[in-house]
Amino acid sequence: MTVVAAATAPAVGQPLKPWPPPSIASLSQSSLLCLQTTRKSFSVKFSVRATSSAGDSVVTLLDYGAGNVRSVRNAIRHLGFDIKDVKTPEDILSADRLVFPGVGAFASAMDVLNQKGMTDALRAYIKEDRPFLGICLGLQLLFESSTENGPVNGLGIIPGVVGRFDSSGGLTVPHIGWNTLNVKEGSHILDDISNRHVYFVHSYRATPSSDNVDWISSTCNYGEDFIASVRRGNVHAVQFHPEKSGDVGLTVLRRFLSPKSCLSKKANEGKASNLAKRVIACLDVRSNDKGDLVVTKGDQYDVRENTEENEVRNLGKPVDLARQYYNDGADEISFLNITGFRDFPLGDLPMLQVLRYTSTNVFVPLTVGGGIRDFTDANGRYYSSLEVASEYFRSGADKISIGSDAVYAAEEYIRTGVKSGKTSLEKISRVYGNQAVVVSIDPRRVYISSPIEVPFKSIRVSNPGPNGEEYAWYQCTVNGGREGRPIGAYELAKAVEELGAGELLLNCIDCDGQGKGFDIDLVKLISDAVCIPVIASSGAGCVDHFSEVFTKTNASAALAAGIFHRKEVPIQAVKEHLLKKGIEVRT
């Protein structure tokens, strides 16, 4: 395996340079095949592009250097367009059509725009009613100000203040998942997609008012109505992520890029009405004994076959399986990097390639975890967790998952009561927003006779322990479940929420690979305790286990791996079952 030295990540607000591509000689045969396939697919798309001038096929992209803009690039290219990057204010003013995929925090984005002298150019471009599409933060920045780390002044084009969702009534924040649009007539790029699910991931929103009502082209309801999109003339902006909203999102992008397509490319109205429960496919990825990356799965994290050869279990190739699950209807794809490269994650070129290739043709959110922490390599070079996370984001990840490092951070926070601001969780959340940070919790159930036996939150369990114990607490583990820590899952969840986690992934080691269902006691305990979304993981064996966890707990999503890899339970079968049970899912 070729290991390349990591470049120092630029400071916030500085341009992010692409990772140096590997030489052809360093690529494995499977990687070469993937690269050739990708080039062929692009060649086909470009060859069937309608005859047009060079300007008609070029999209100007304002990438100010934060988060995953690769997915937007891939979606634009997937639709047959070339990309010109904004490097100077003049590039904005000379654009034929401008896409602004805002990612990260409001204040840091405005700082970059101001420092680069692009603020006035953006205002001038938009006020001239030239084709513009803002995405997520690209919508929020159009407003007068935001309360995120503020107040902070925005571009001041649309009246209103962007504020945080109110979680005081129990609403989970961030708003993460597939929700529906209430589209106003004449919204152009959103015509005919009322009541269809699109993907949102944000903690702050703009609200309708008499001052901005003329701008609003659609709203969405999450505890209250908020502005999901705006339009005035040729200026559009959406709070959701079209590049992560599957075919519906690609239709929105196509309509903006090719206005004439609006008459022929209809997404059609759907029957959805609320935030959908998410079904997530998880791929545990590691290198096998031959050095190839494979998707594997085991019971309680034992991923080797019980044979004389004792080989790593191989259930498929990561890129191929991810593409298959996207086609099958998975709402998200989660990669867990459990290979030995966790000791030097920025040298893990194959895993970065997996993200790049996957994001080329998979237009739903991608999460990656494994080895995201501060570390020092064998040469004494220090790398911050922010550098590691930045490289994953640039390679195609939408969210990163932190495991062991979050446990240590929570322990220190509970011990001192002080937020140092130096932990991986805090640093990444501050720069990219808490919606980009998932904390993975790996607990074991510890049975006790009485709650007074331990200083941790315990519960009366539905099934007694081996000696008739009626209570249990959940001990958190690190290092792939191999080491127990003196902290409970409840205490950890509360702590990491305060430190900046935007989502929790619950992996109950006792249930992993057993196929007997999710640990309902654990999922209910944690999902009732926090105001951020919770993903249930470990134990799914049939479709009934999904409906059970959604009806008995406040879980926002359910994740499975082995039953999908072994084709025991298709993703579509899970969704059909949930619909029959009256549970809303994206179809």
N, C-alpha and C positions, 0 to 999 in steps of 0.2 A: 504494500500500500504506500502510495506517495503521501508524505506529510509535508505540508507547506507552512512556512512561518506566517503567523497572523500579523496583519498590519494593525497599527494602533488605531483604535476607533477615534474618529474626530470628535471634538467637543460638540455639544448640542448646538445646532444651528449651522454647523459646517457641512459642506457637501459630502455625501457618503460615496466613496468610490466602489465600483463593483469588485467582487472578490476575483483575484487573478484566475483565469480559466486554466485547467490542467492541460498539459500537453497531450496530444493524441496518444503518444506512446504510453502514458501513465494510466490510460483508461482501460478498464476491464472490457472483455468482449460484450458483456451485457450492457455496459454503459455506452459503448460504441453503437450497439444496435439501437438503444433508446435515442441517442443523439441523431442517428440516421433517420429513424422513424419521425422524430420531431421535425427535421429539416424537410422530409418529404411532405408532411402534413402542411407545413407552411407554404411549400412550393405549390401545392394544389390550390390552397386558398388564394395565393397571389395570382395564380394563372387564371382563375375564374373571376377575378375582380373586374367589374365593369370598366370599360375604357374611360379614362378620366385624365385630367391634367395632373401634374405632380402635386400641385397644391391641394387638389381634392382628396388625395390619398394620404395626406400628412396631418397628423394630430399633434398639436403642441401640448406638452405635458409639463405642468409646474410641479416639480418634485423638489421640495425644499430640504429634504434630507432626514426624514424621520419615519420609522415604521415600514410596513410592507407595502411598497408601491409596485412591486414586481407583479402582483396579481392584476392590477389595473393595466399594466403594460401588456401582460399576456392576453387579457381579454380584448384589448384594442387590436393587438396583432392577430388574435384568433378571428376577429371580424374582418381582417384583410386590410388593415391600415398600417402605415409607417408612423414612427414617432420622432418628433423633434423635441429635445429637452430645452427648457428655459434656462439660460445662463446669464442673461442680462435683462434689464427692464425693456430694452428694445425688442427682445424676442417675444415678449408679451404683446407689445403694441403692433407687431407685424404678423401675429398669428391669424390664421383663417378660422380656426376653432381651437378653443383652449379648455383643457380638462385640468381641474385642480383637486386631486385626491388628498384632502387634508387628513393627516394622521398625527396623533399625539395630543399634546396639551395646548389649549388656546393661547396662553401667554407666550410659550416658547415659539409657537408658530408666528405670532405677530412680531416677536423680537426679530426673527429671521427675515421676515418680509421687510421690516423697517431697516434693518442693517444692510440689506442688499438693495435698498432703494426701489423695491418692487411695489410698495403700497400704492403710490400715486399712479403707477402704470396700470395696476389692477383696477383701481377705481375708474380710471379713464376708459379702459377697455370695456368694462361693464356698462358704464353710463352711455357709451356709444351704441349700446344694444347689439353687440357682436356676439357670435355663438360662444357660450360659456356653460360649462357643467362643473359644479362644485359637488364634492362627495364628502359626506359626514362632516368633519371639521371644516371642509370647504364650503359647507352651507352655513355653519355657525359663525364663521368669520365675517360673513356678510352683514351681520347684525351690529348694533351700536356698541355692545359690550357683553362681557361674560363675567360671572361670579367665580369661575374656576381659577383658583389661586389669585383672586382679584379683589376688587373689580379691575378689569382690563379692557381697554378700548379696542373695538374691532374696526372693520372697514367703514362702518356707519352708512351702508347703502340701504339696509332695511331697518325700520324702526323696531326696537325691542331689545330685551336683555336675555341672554342665554343663561339659564340657571339649572341647578341640580334637581333631579327628580326628588320628590319628597318621600323619604322612606319611613317617616315617623309612624305611618299607619300600617307598617308591615310590608310595604312594597319592596321587592328585592331590587337592588341597584348595584351594578349596572343593569340596564335593559339589554339583555343578551338573548338573541334567538330570532325566530321567524315569526313576524307579526304581519298584520294586514293593513291595507291602505284604504282610506275613504277618499276617492279621487273626485275632484271637481270637474265638471264638464269643460272641455277645451284645454285640458292639461297637456295635450300634444304627446310628449314622449311617454306619458302614463295612461293614455287612453286605453280603455278596455282591460285594465288590470286591477280594477277594484276587487276586493275580497280575494286577492291572491297573496300568498306569503312571500315576503322579502326579508332579507337578513339585516338586523340591527345589532350594533354593539356600541353602547354609549351610556354615560352617566349624566350628561347635561343635554338640555333640550331648549328649543325656543317655543314659546306659547303663542297661540293666536290672540290678536287684539284688534280693536277697531282701526288702529294705526297701520297694521301690516296685512289686513285681510285681503287687500287687492293683490298681494304677492302670493298668497297661499294657493298651491295647486293640489295638495292633498294633506290629510291629517292622519294620525294614527292614535289609537287609544292605549295608554299604559298607565293605569291609575287615573289618568286625565287625558284629554286630547292635547297633543302637541303637534308641531309643524313637521310633517314628514317630507315635504318638498315645497319648493317655491318656483314660480315662473313669472317673468315679465318679458314679453317679446321673445328674443333669442337667448335670454339669460335663464338658465335652469340650475337648480341645486337640489340635492336629495340628502336626507339624513341617513338613509339606509345605504348598504354597499351593493350596488348592482353587480360588481365583479365577483361577489360572493353569494349572489342570489339565484344561481343556476340559470335555467333557460329564460325565466322571467326577467332576471337582471340583464342578461345578454340582449334581450329584446329592447330594454330601456336604452342601453348603450348604443345599439344599432340605430335606433330611431334618432338619437341625438347626432350620431356621426353621419347618418345618411337619411336626412329628413324625408326623402321620397319614399323610403321603405315603410313609412307610417301607414300607408294605405294597404300594404300587402302583408306586413308582418304583425299579426295580432296575437297577443297572449291570451285573450279571452278572459271574461270575468270568471271568478271562482266562487266557492261556497264557504271559504274560510271567514272567521269572524274575530278570532282572538289570537293571543300569543300561543304558538304551538309548543307542545312538548317535543324535545329533540331526541332523536335516536342517533347515537354516535358510534362509529366503527373505530376500534382501537387496533393499531398495529404495533406490536412489540418487535423492535428491529435490533438485531445484533449481528455481528460477524460470526460465521460458523468456523469450523476448524480449518477450512480451506481459505479463509479470508474474505469470503463473499458475504454481502449483506443479505439476510433473509428475514422473513417474518416468522416469528416463533411464538409458542405459547406453552405454558406448563401449569402444574398445580402448585400453589404456594410458591411460585416463582422458580420452580425446578424446570428448566427448559431442555433437558437432555432426555433422549429416548432411553427407556429401560431395556436396553439390549446390550449385547457384548461389546459392540462398537461404542456405545454411549455417546452417539453423535448429537449435536444440537438439532432440535426438532425444526424441520424446514416445512413451512406451510405456504410458501410462495414468495414472490418478489415484491418488494414494497411498492414500487411505482405501479406495477400491473394491478395489484390488489386495490390500491387506493382508487385507481381509475374505475375498476369494477364496482366498488362500493358507491362511488359517485353516481354511476349509471343506475345502480340499484336503488338510489334514493336516500343514501345516508345524508344526514343534515350537517355533519361535520366529520372530519377525519383527524384522528389523533395519533401521532407517532411518538412512541416512547423509545428513546435511544438507550438500550441496555447493553451496548457493546463496550469493550474495554477502552474505547477511545474517550470515555468519560474523563479519563485522567488528563486528556489534552483535547477538549472539545473543539477548539478552533483549528486543530489539525485534522478533524474528522471530515476530510474532503468527501468521501462517499455519502455520508448522511446529508451534507449540504447539497450534493447533487440530487439526492432523492427529493428534497424539497423543491429544488429548481425544476426538475422534470415533472413532478407531480403538479405543481402550480401552473404548468403550461396548459393542461387540459382539464383540471379539476377546479370548478368554480363554486366551491363551498369552503367554509373556513377550515384552515389547517392549524393544528396545535402540535408543538413539539416539546418534549421534555427529556431531561437526562444530562447531567453535568453542567447545568447553568449555575455558575457560582464564581467567586473570585478564586484564582489559582496562580501558581508560579510553575513555569515549565522546568525541564531538566537543565536548561541553561541559565536559570535564575531570572528569567524575564517574567514580570508580573502582568497578568491580564485581569481586568475587572469583569465582574459579571455583566456589566453594561456592554462591554465589548462583545462578549459571548452572545448575549441576547440580540445585539444589533446585527450580528452576522446571520443569525437565524432569521430575523425579520427580513433582512435584505435578500435572503435566499428563498423566501416565499412563505414563511410562517406568519400567521395572523395573531396567534397567542403563544406564549411560552409557559411551560409548566415547571414549577420549582418544587422539589421534594425535600431531601435531607437538609439543604441549606435553610429552608423555611422553618424547619423544626428547631434548628440551633438559634435562629433569629427570634422565634417565639419564646424559647426558654430564657434568653437574655432579656427580652422585653418584660416577661413576667417577673424575673428576678429583680430588675432595676426599676421598672415602671417608666423607663425613659426610651423614647424613640431616637436612636442615634442618627438616623438618616443615612447610615453607611452600609446597611445590609443589602443583599442582592434584591430582596423584595421591595424595599423602600426606593432604591435607586432606579430600578426599572419602572416601577409604578409611577414615580415622579416624572420621568421623561416621556414614557409611552402611554400613561394613563392606566388606572387599575383594571380597565376592561381588557387589557392585553396580558394580564398576569393571572395564571391559574396556580393554586397551591394544591399539590397532590399529597393526600394524607393516607398513610399505610398503617392502619392500626390492627392489633390483635385483641380479641376478646379475652378478658381476664375475669374469671368467675370469683365472686366473694359471697360470704354468708350475710354480711351486713354492710351498708354504706359507710359506716364509721371506720371500717378497716383501712380505707385509703383516703388521701386528701384530694382525690380527683372526683369529678362528676360521675356518679354511677346511676344505673337505672335498674328497675325490676324487669327482668328479661321474660320474653314470651315462652322460651324453652329453658327449663332448669339446667344447671351444669351437671357434670358427671357425678358429683356427690350430692346432688339435690340443691345446689346453690341457687338462690332466687335472684341474685343481683350480679351485676358485672360492670366493669369499667373498660374502656378501650385504650390500651397502651399504644402510643405512637412508636413507630420504628424508623430506622434510617438504613442506608446502604442496602437497598433492595430487600428490606424486611429482615435483614440478618442481625440487626442490633436494636434492642429495646431501649427506649429513653424514658426518663422520669417525667413524662407529661402525657396527659390524656388527650384524646381526640377533641373533646369538647373545649378544653382549655386552649388547645392549639388553634382550633377554628376561630374562637373569639379573638385571640391575639393577632393572627395573621390578617383578619378582617380589618383590625385597627391599623396594622402596618401597611396596608395597601393592596391586599389581594382582592381581585374582582370576581373570582369564582373558585369553588372548591371541588376537587375530584376525590371521592371517597372510595378507596380500594381496601375492602376488608379481606385481609390475608386468609382468614379462616374459611371464607366462602370461595376464594379464588379457584376456578377450575372445577368446582364441585357440581355445578349445574342444578343446584337445589333452590336457587332464588337469591335475590339481594338480601343483605342483612337489614331488614326493615327497621329493627330497633335502632341500629346505628344511623341510618339515613334520616329517620324521623328525629332523633336526638339532635343531629347537626343542622338539618334544614329548618327546624323550629328555633334554633339558637341564633342564627345569623340572618343578616339582611342582604346577602349576596347569593347568587344562584349556586345550587348544589347539583353536582353530577353523581348519580349512583353508579357504582362499578362493582364488579366481582360477583359471580354466582349465577348469572342468567343462564337458564337451560331450556326455556320454552317461552312462547309468546305471553302466557299468563303471568310470567314473572315481571314483564314490563308494565302491564296494566295494574298489577298489584302495587308496585312501587309508586306509580303515579296516583293511585287512588288512596293509598294509606299514608303517604308522606308529601311534603312540599317540594320534592325534587323537581328541578327544571328540566333535567335530561337524564337519560339512562345510556350507559356505555356497555358494549360487549365486544368480545374478540373471538374466542375459540369457536363459538357456535356459528359465527359468520364465516370464519376461515374454513371450517370443516363442512360448510354448507348444510349444517343441521337445521338451522332456522334462517331463512332468507330475510333480509331487511324489509322487503315489501310485505312479507307475511306478518311481521311485527306491526307494521303500520295499518294494514287492513284489520288486524285484530283490535288495535287501539281505537280505530274509527268505529268499529262495531260496539265498543264499550263506551262510546260517547266522549272519547278523549281526543282533543284536537291535535292533529299532526299535519305536517306539510306533505302534500301529495304531488 
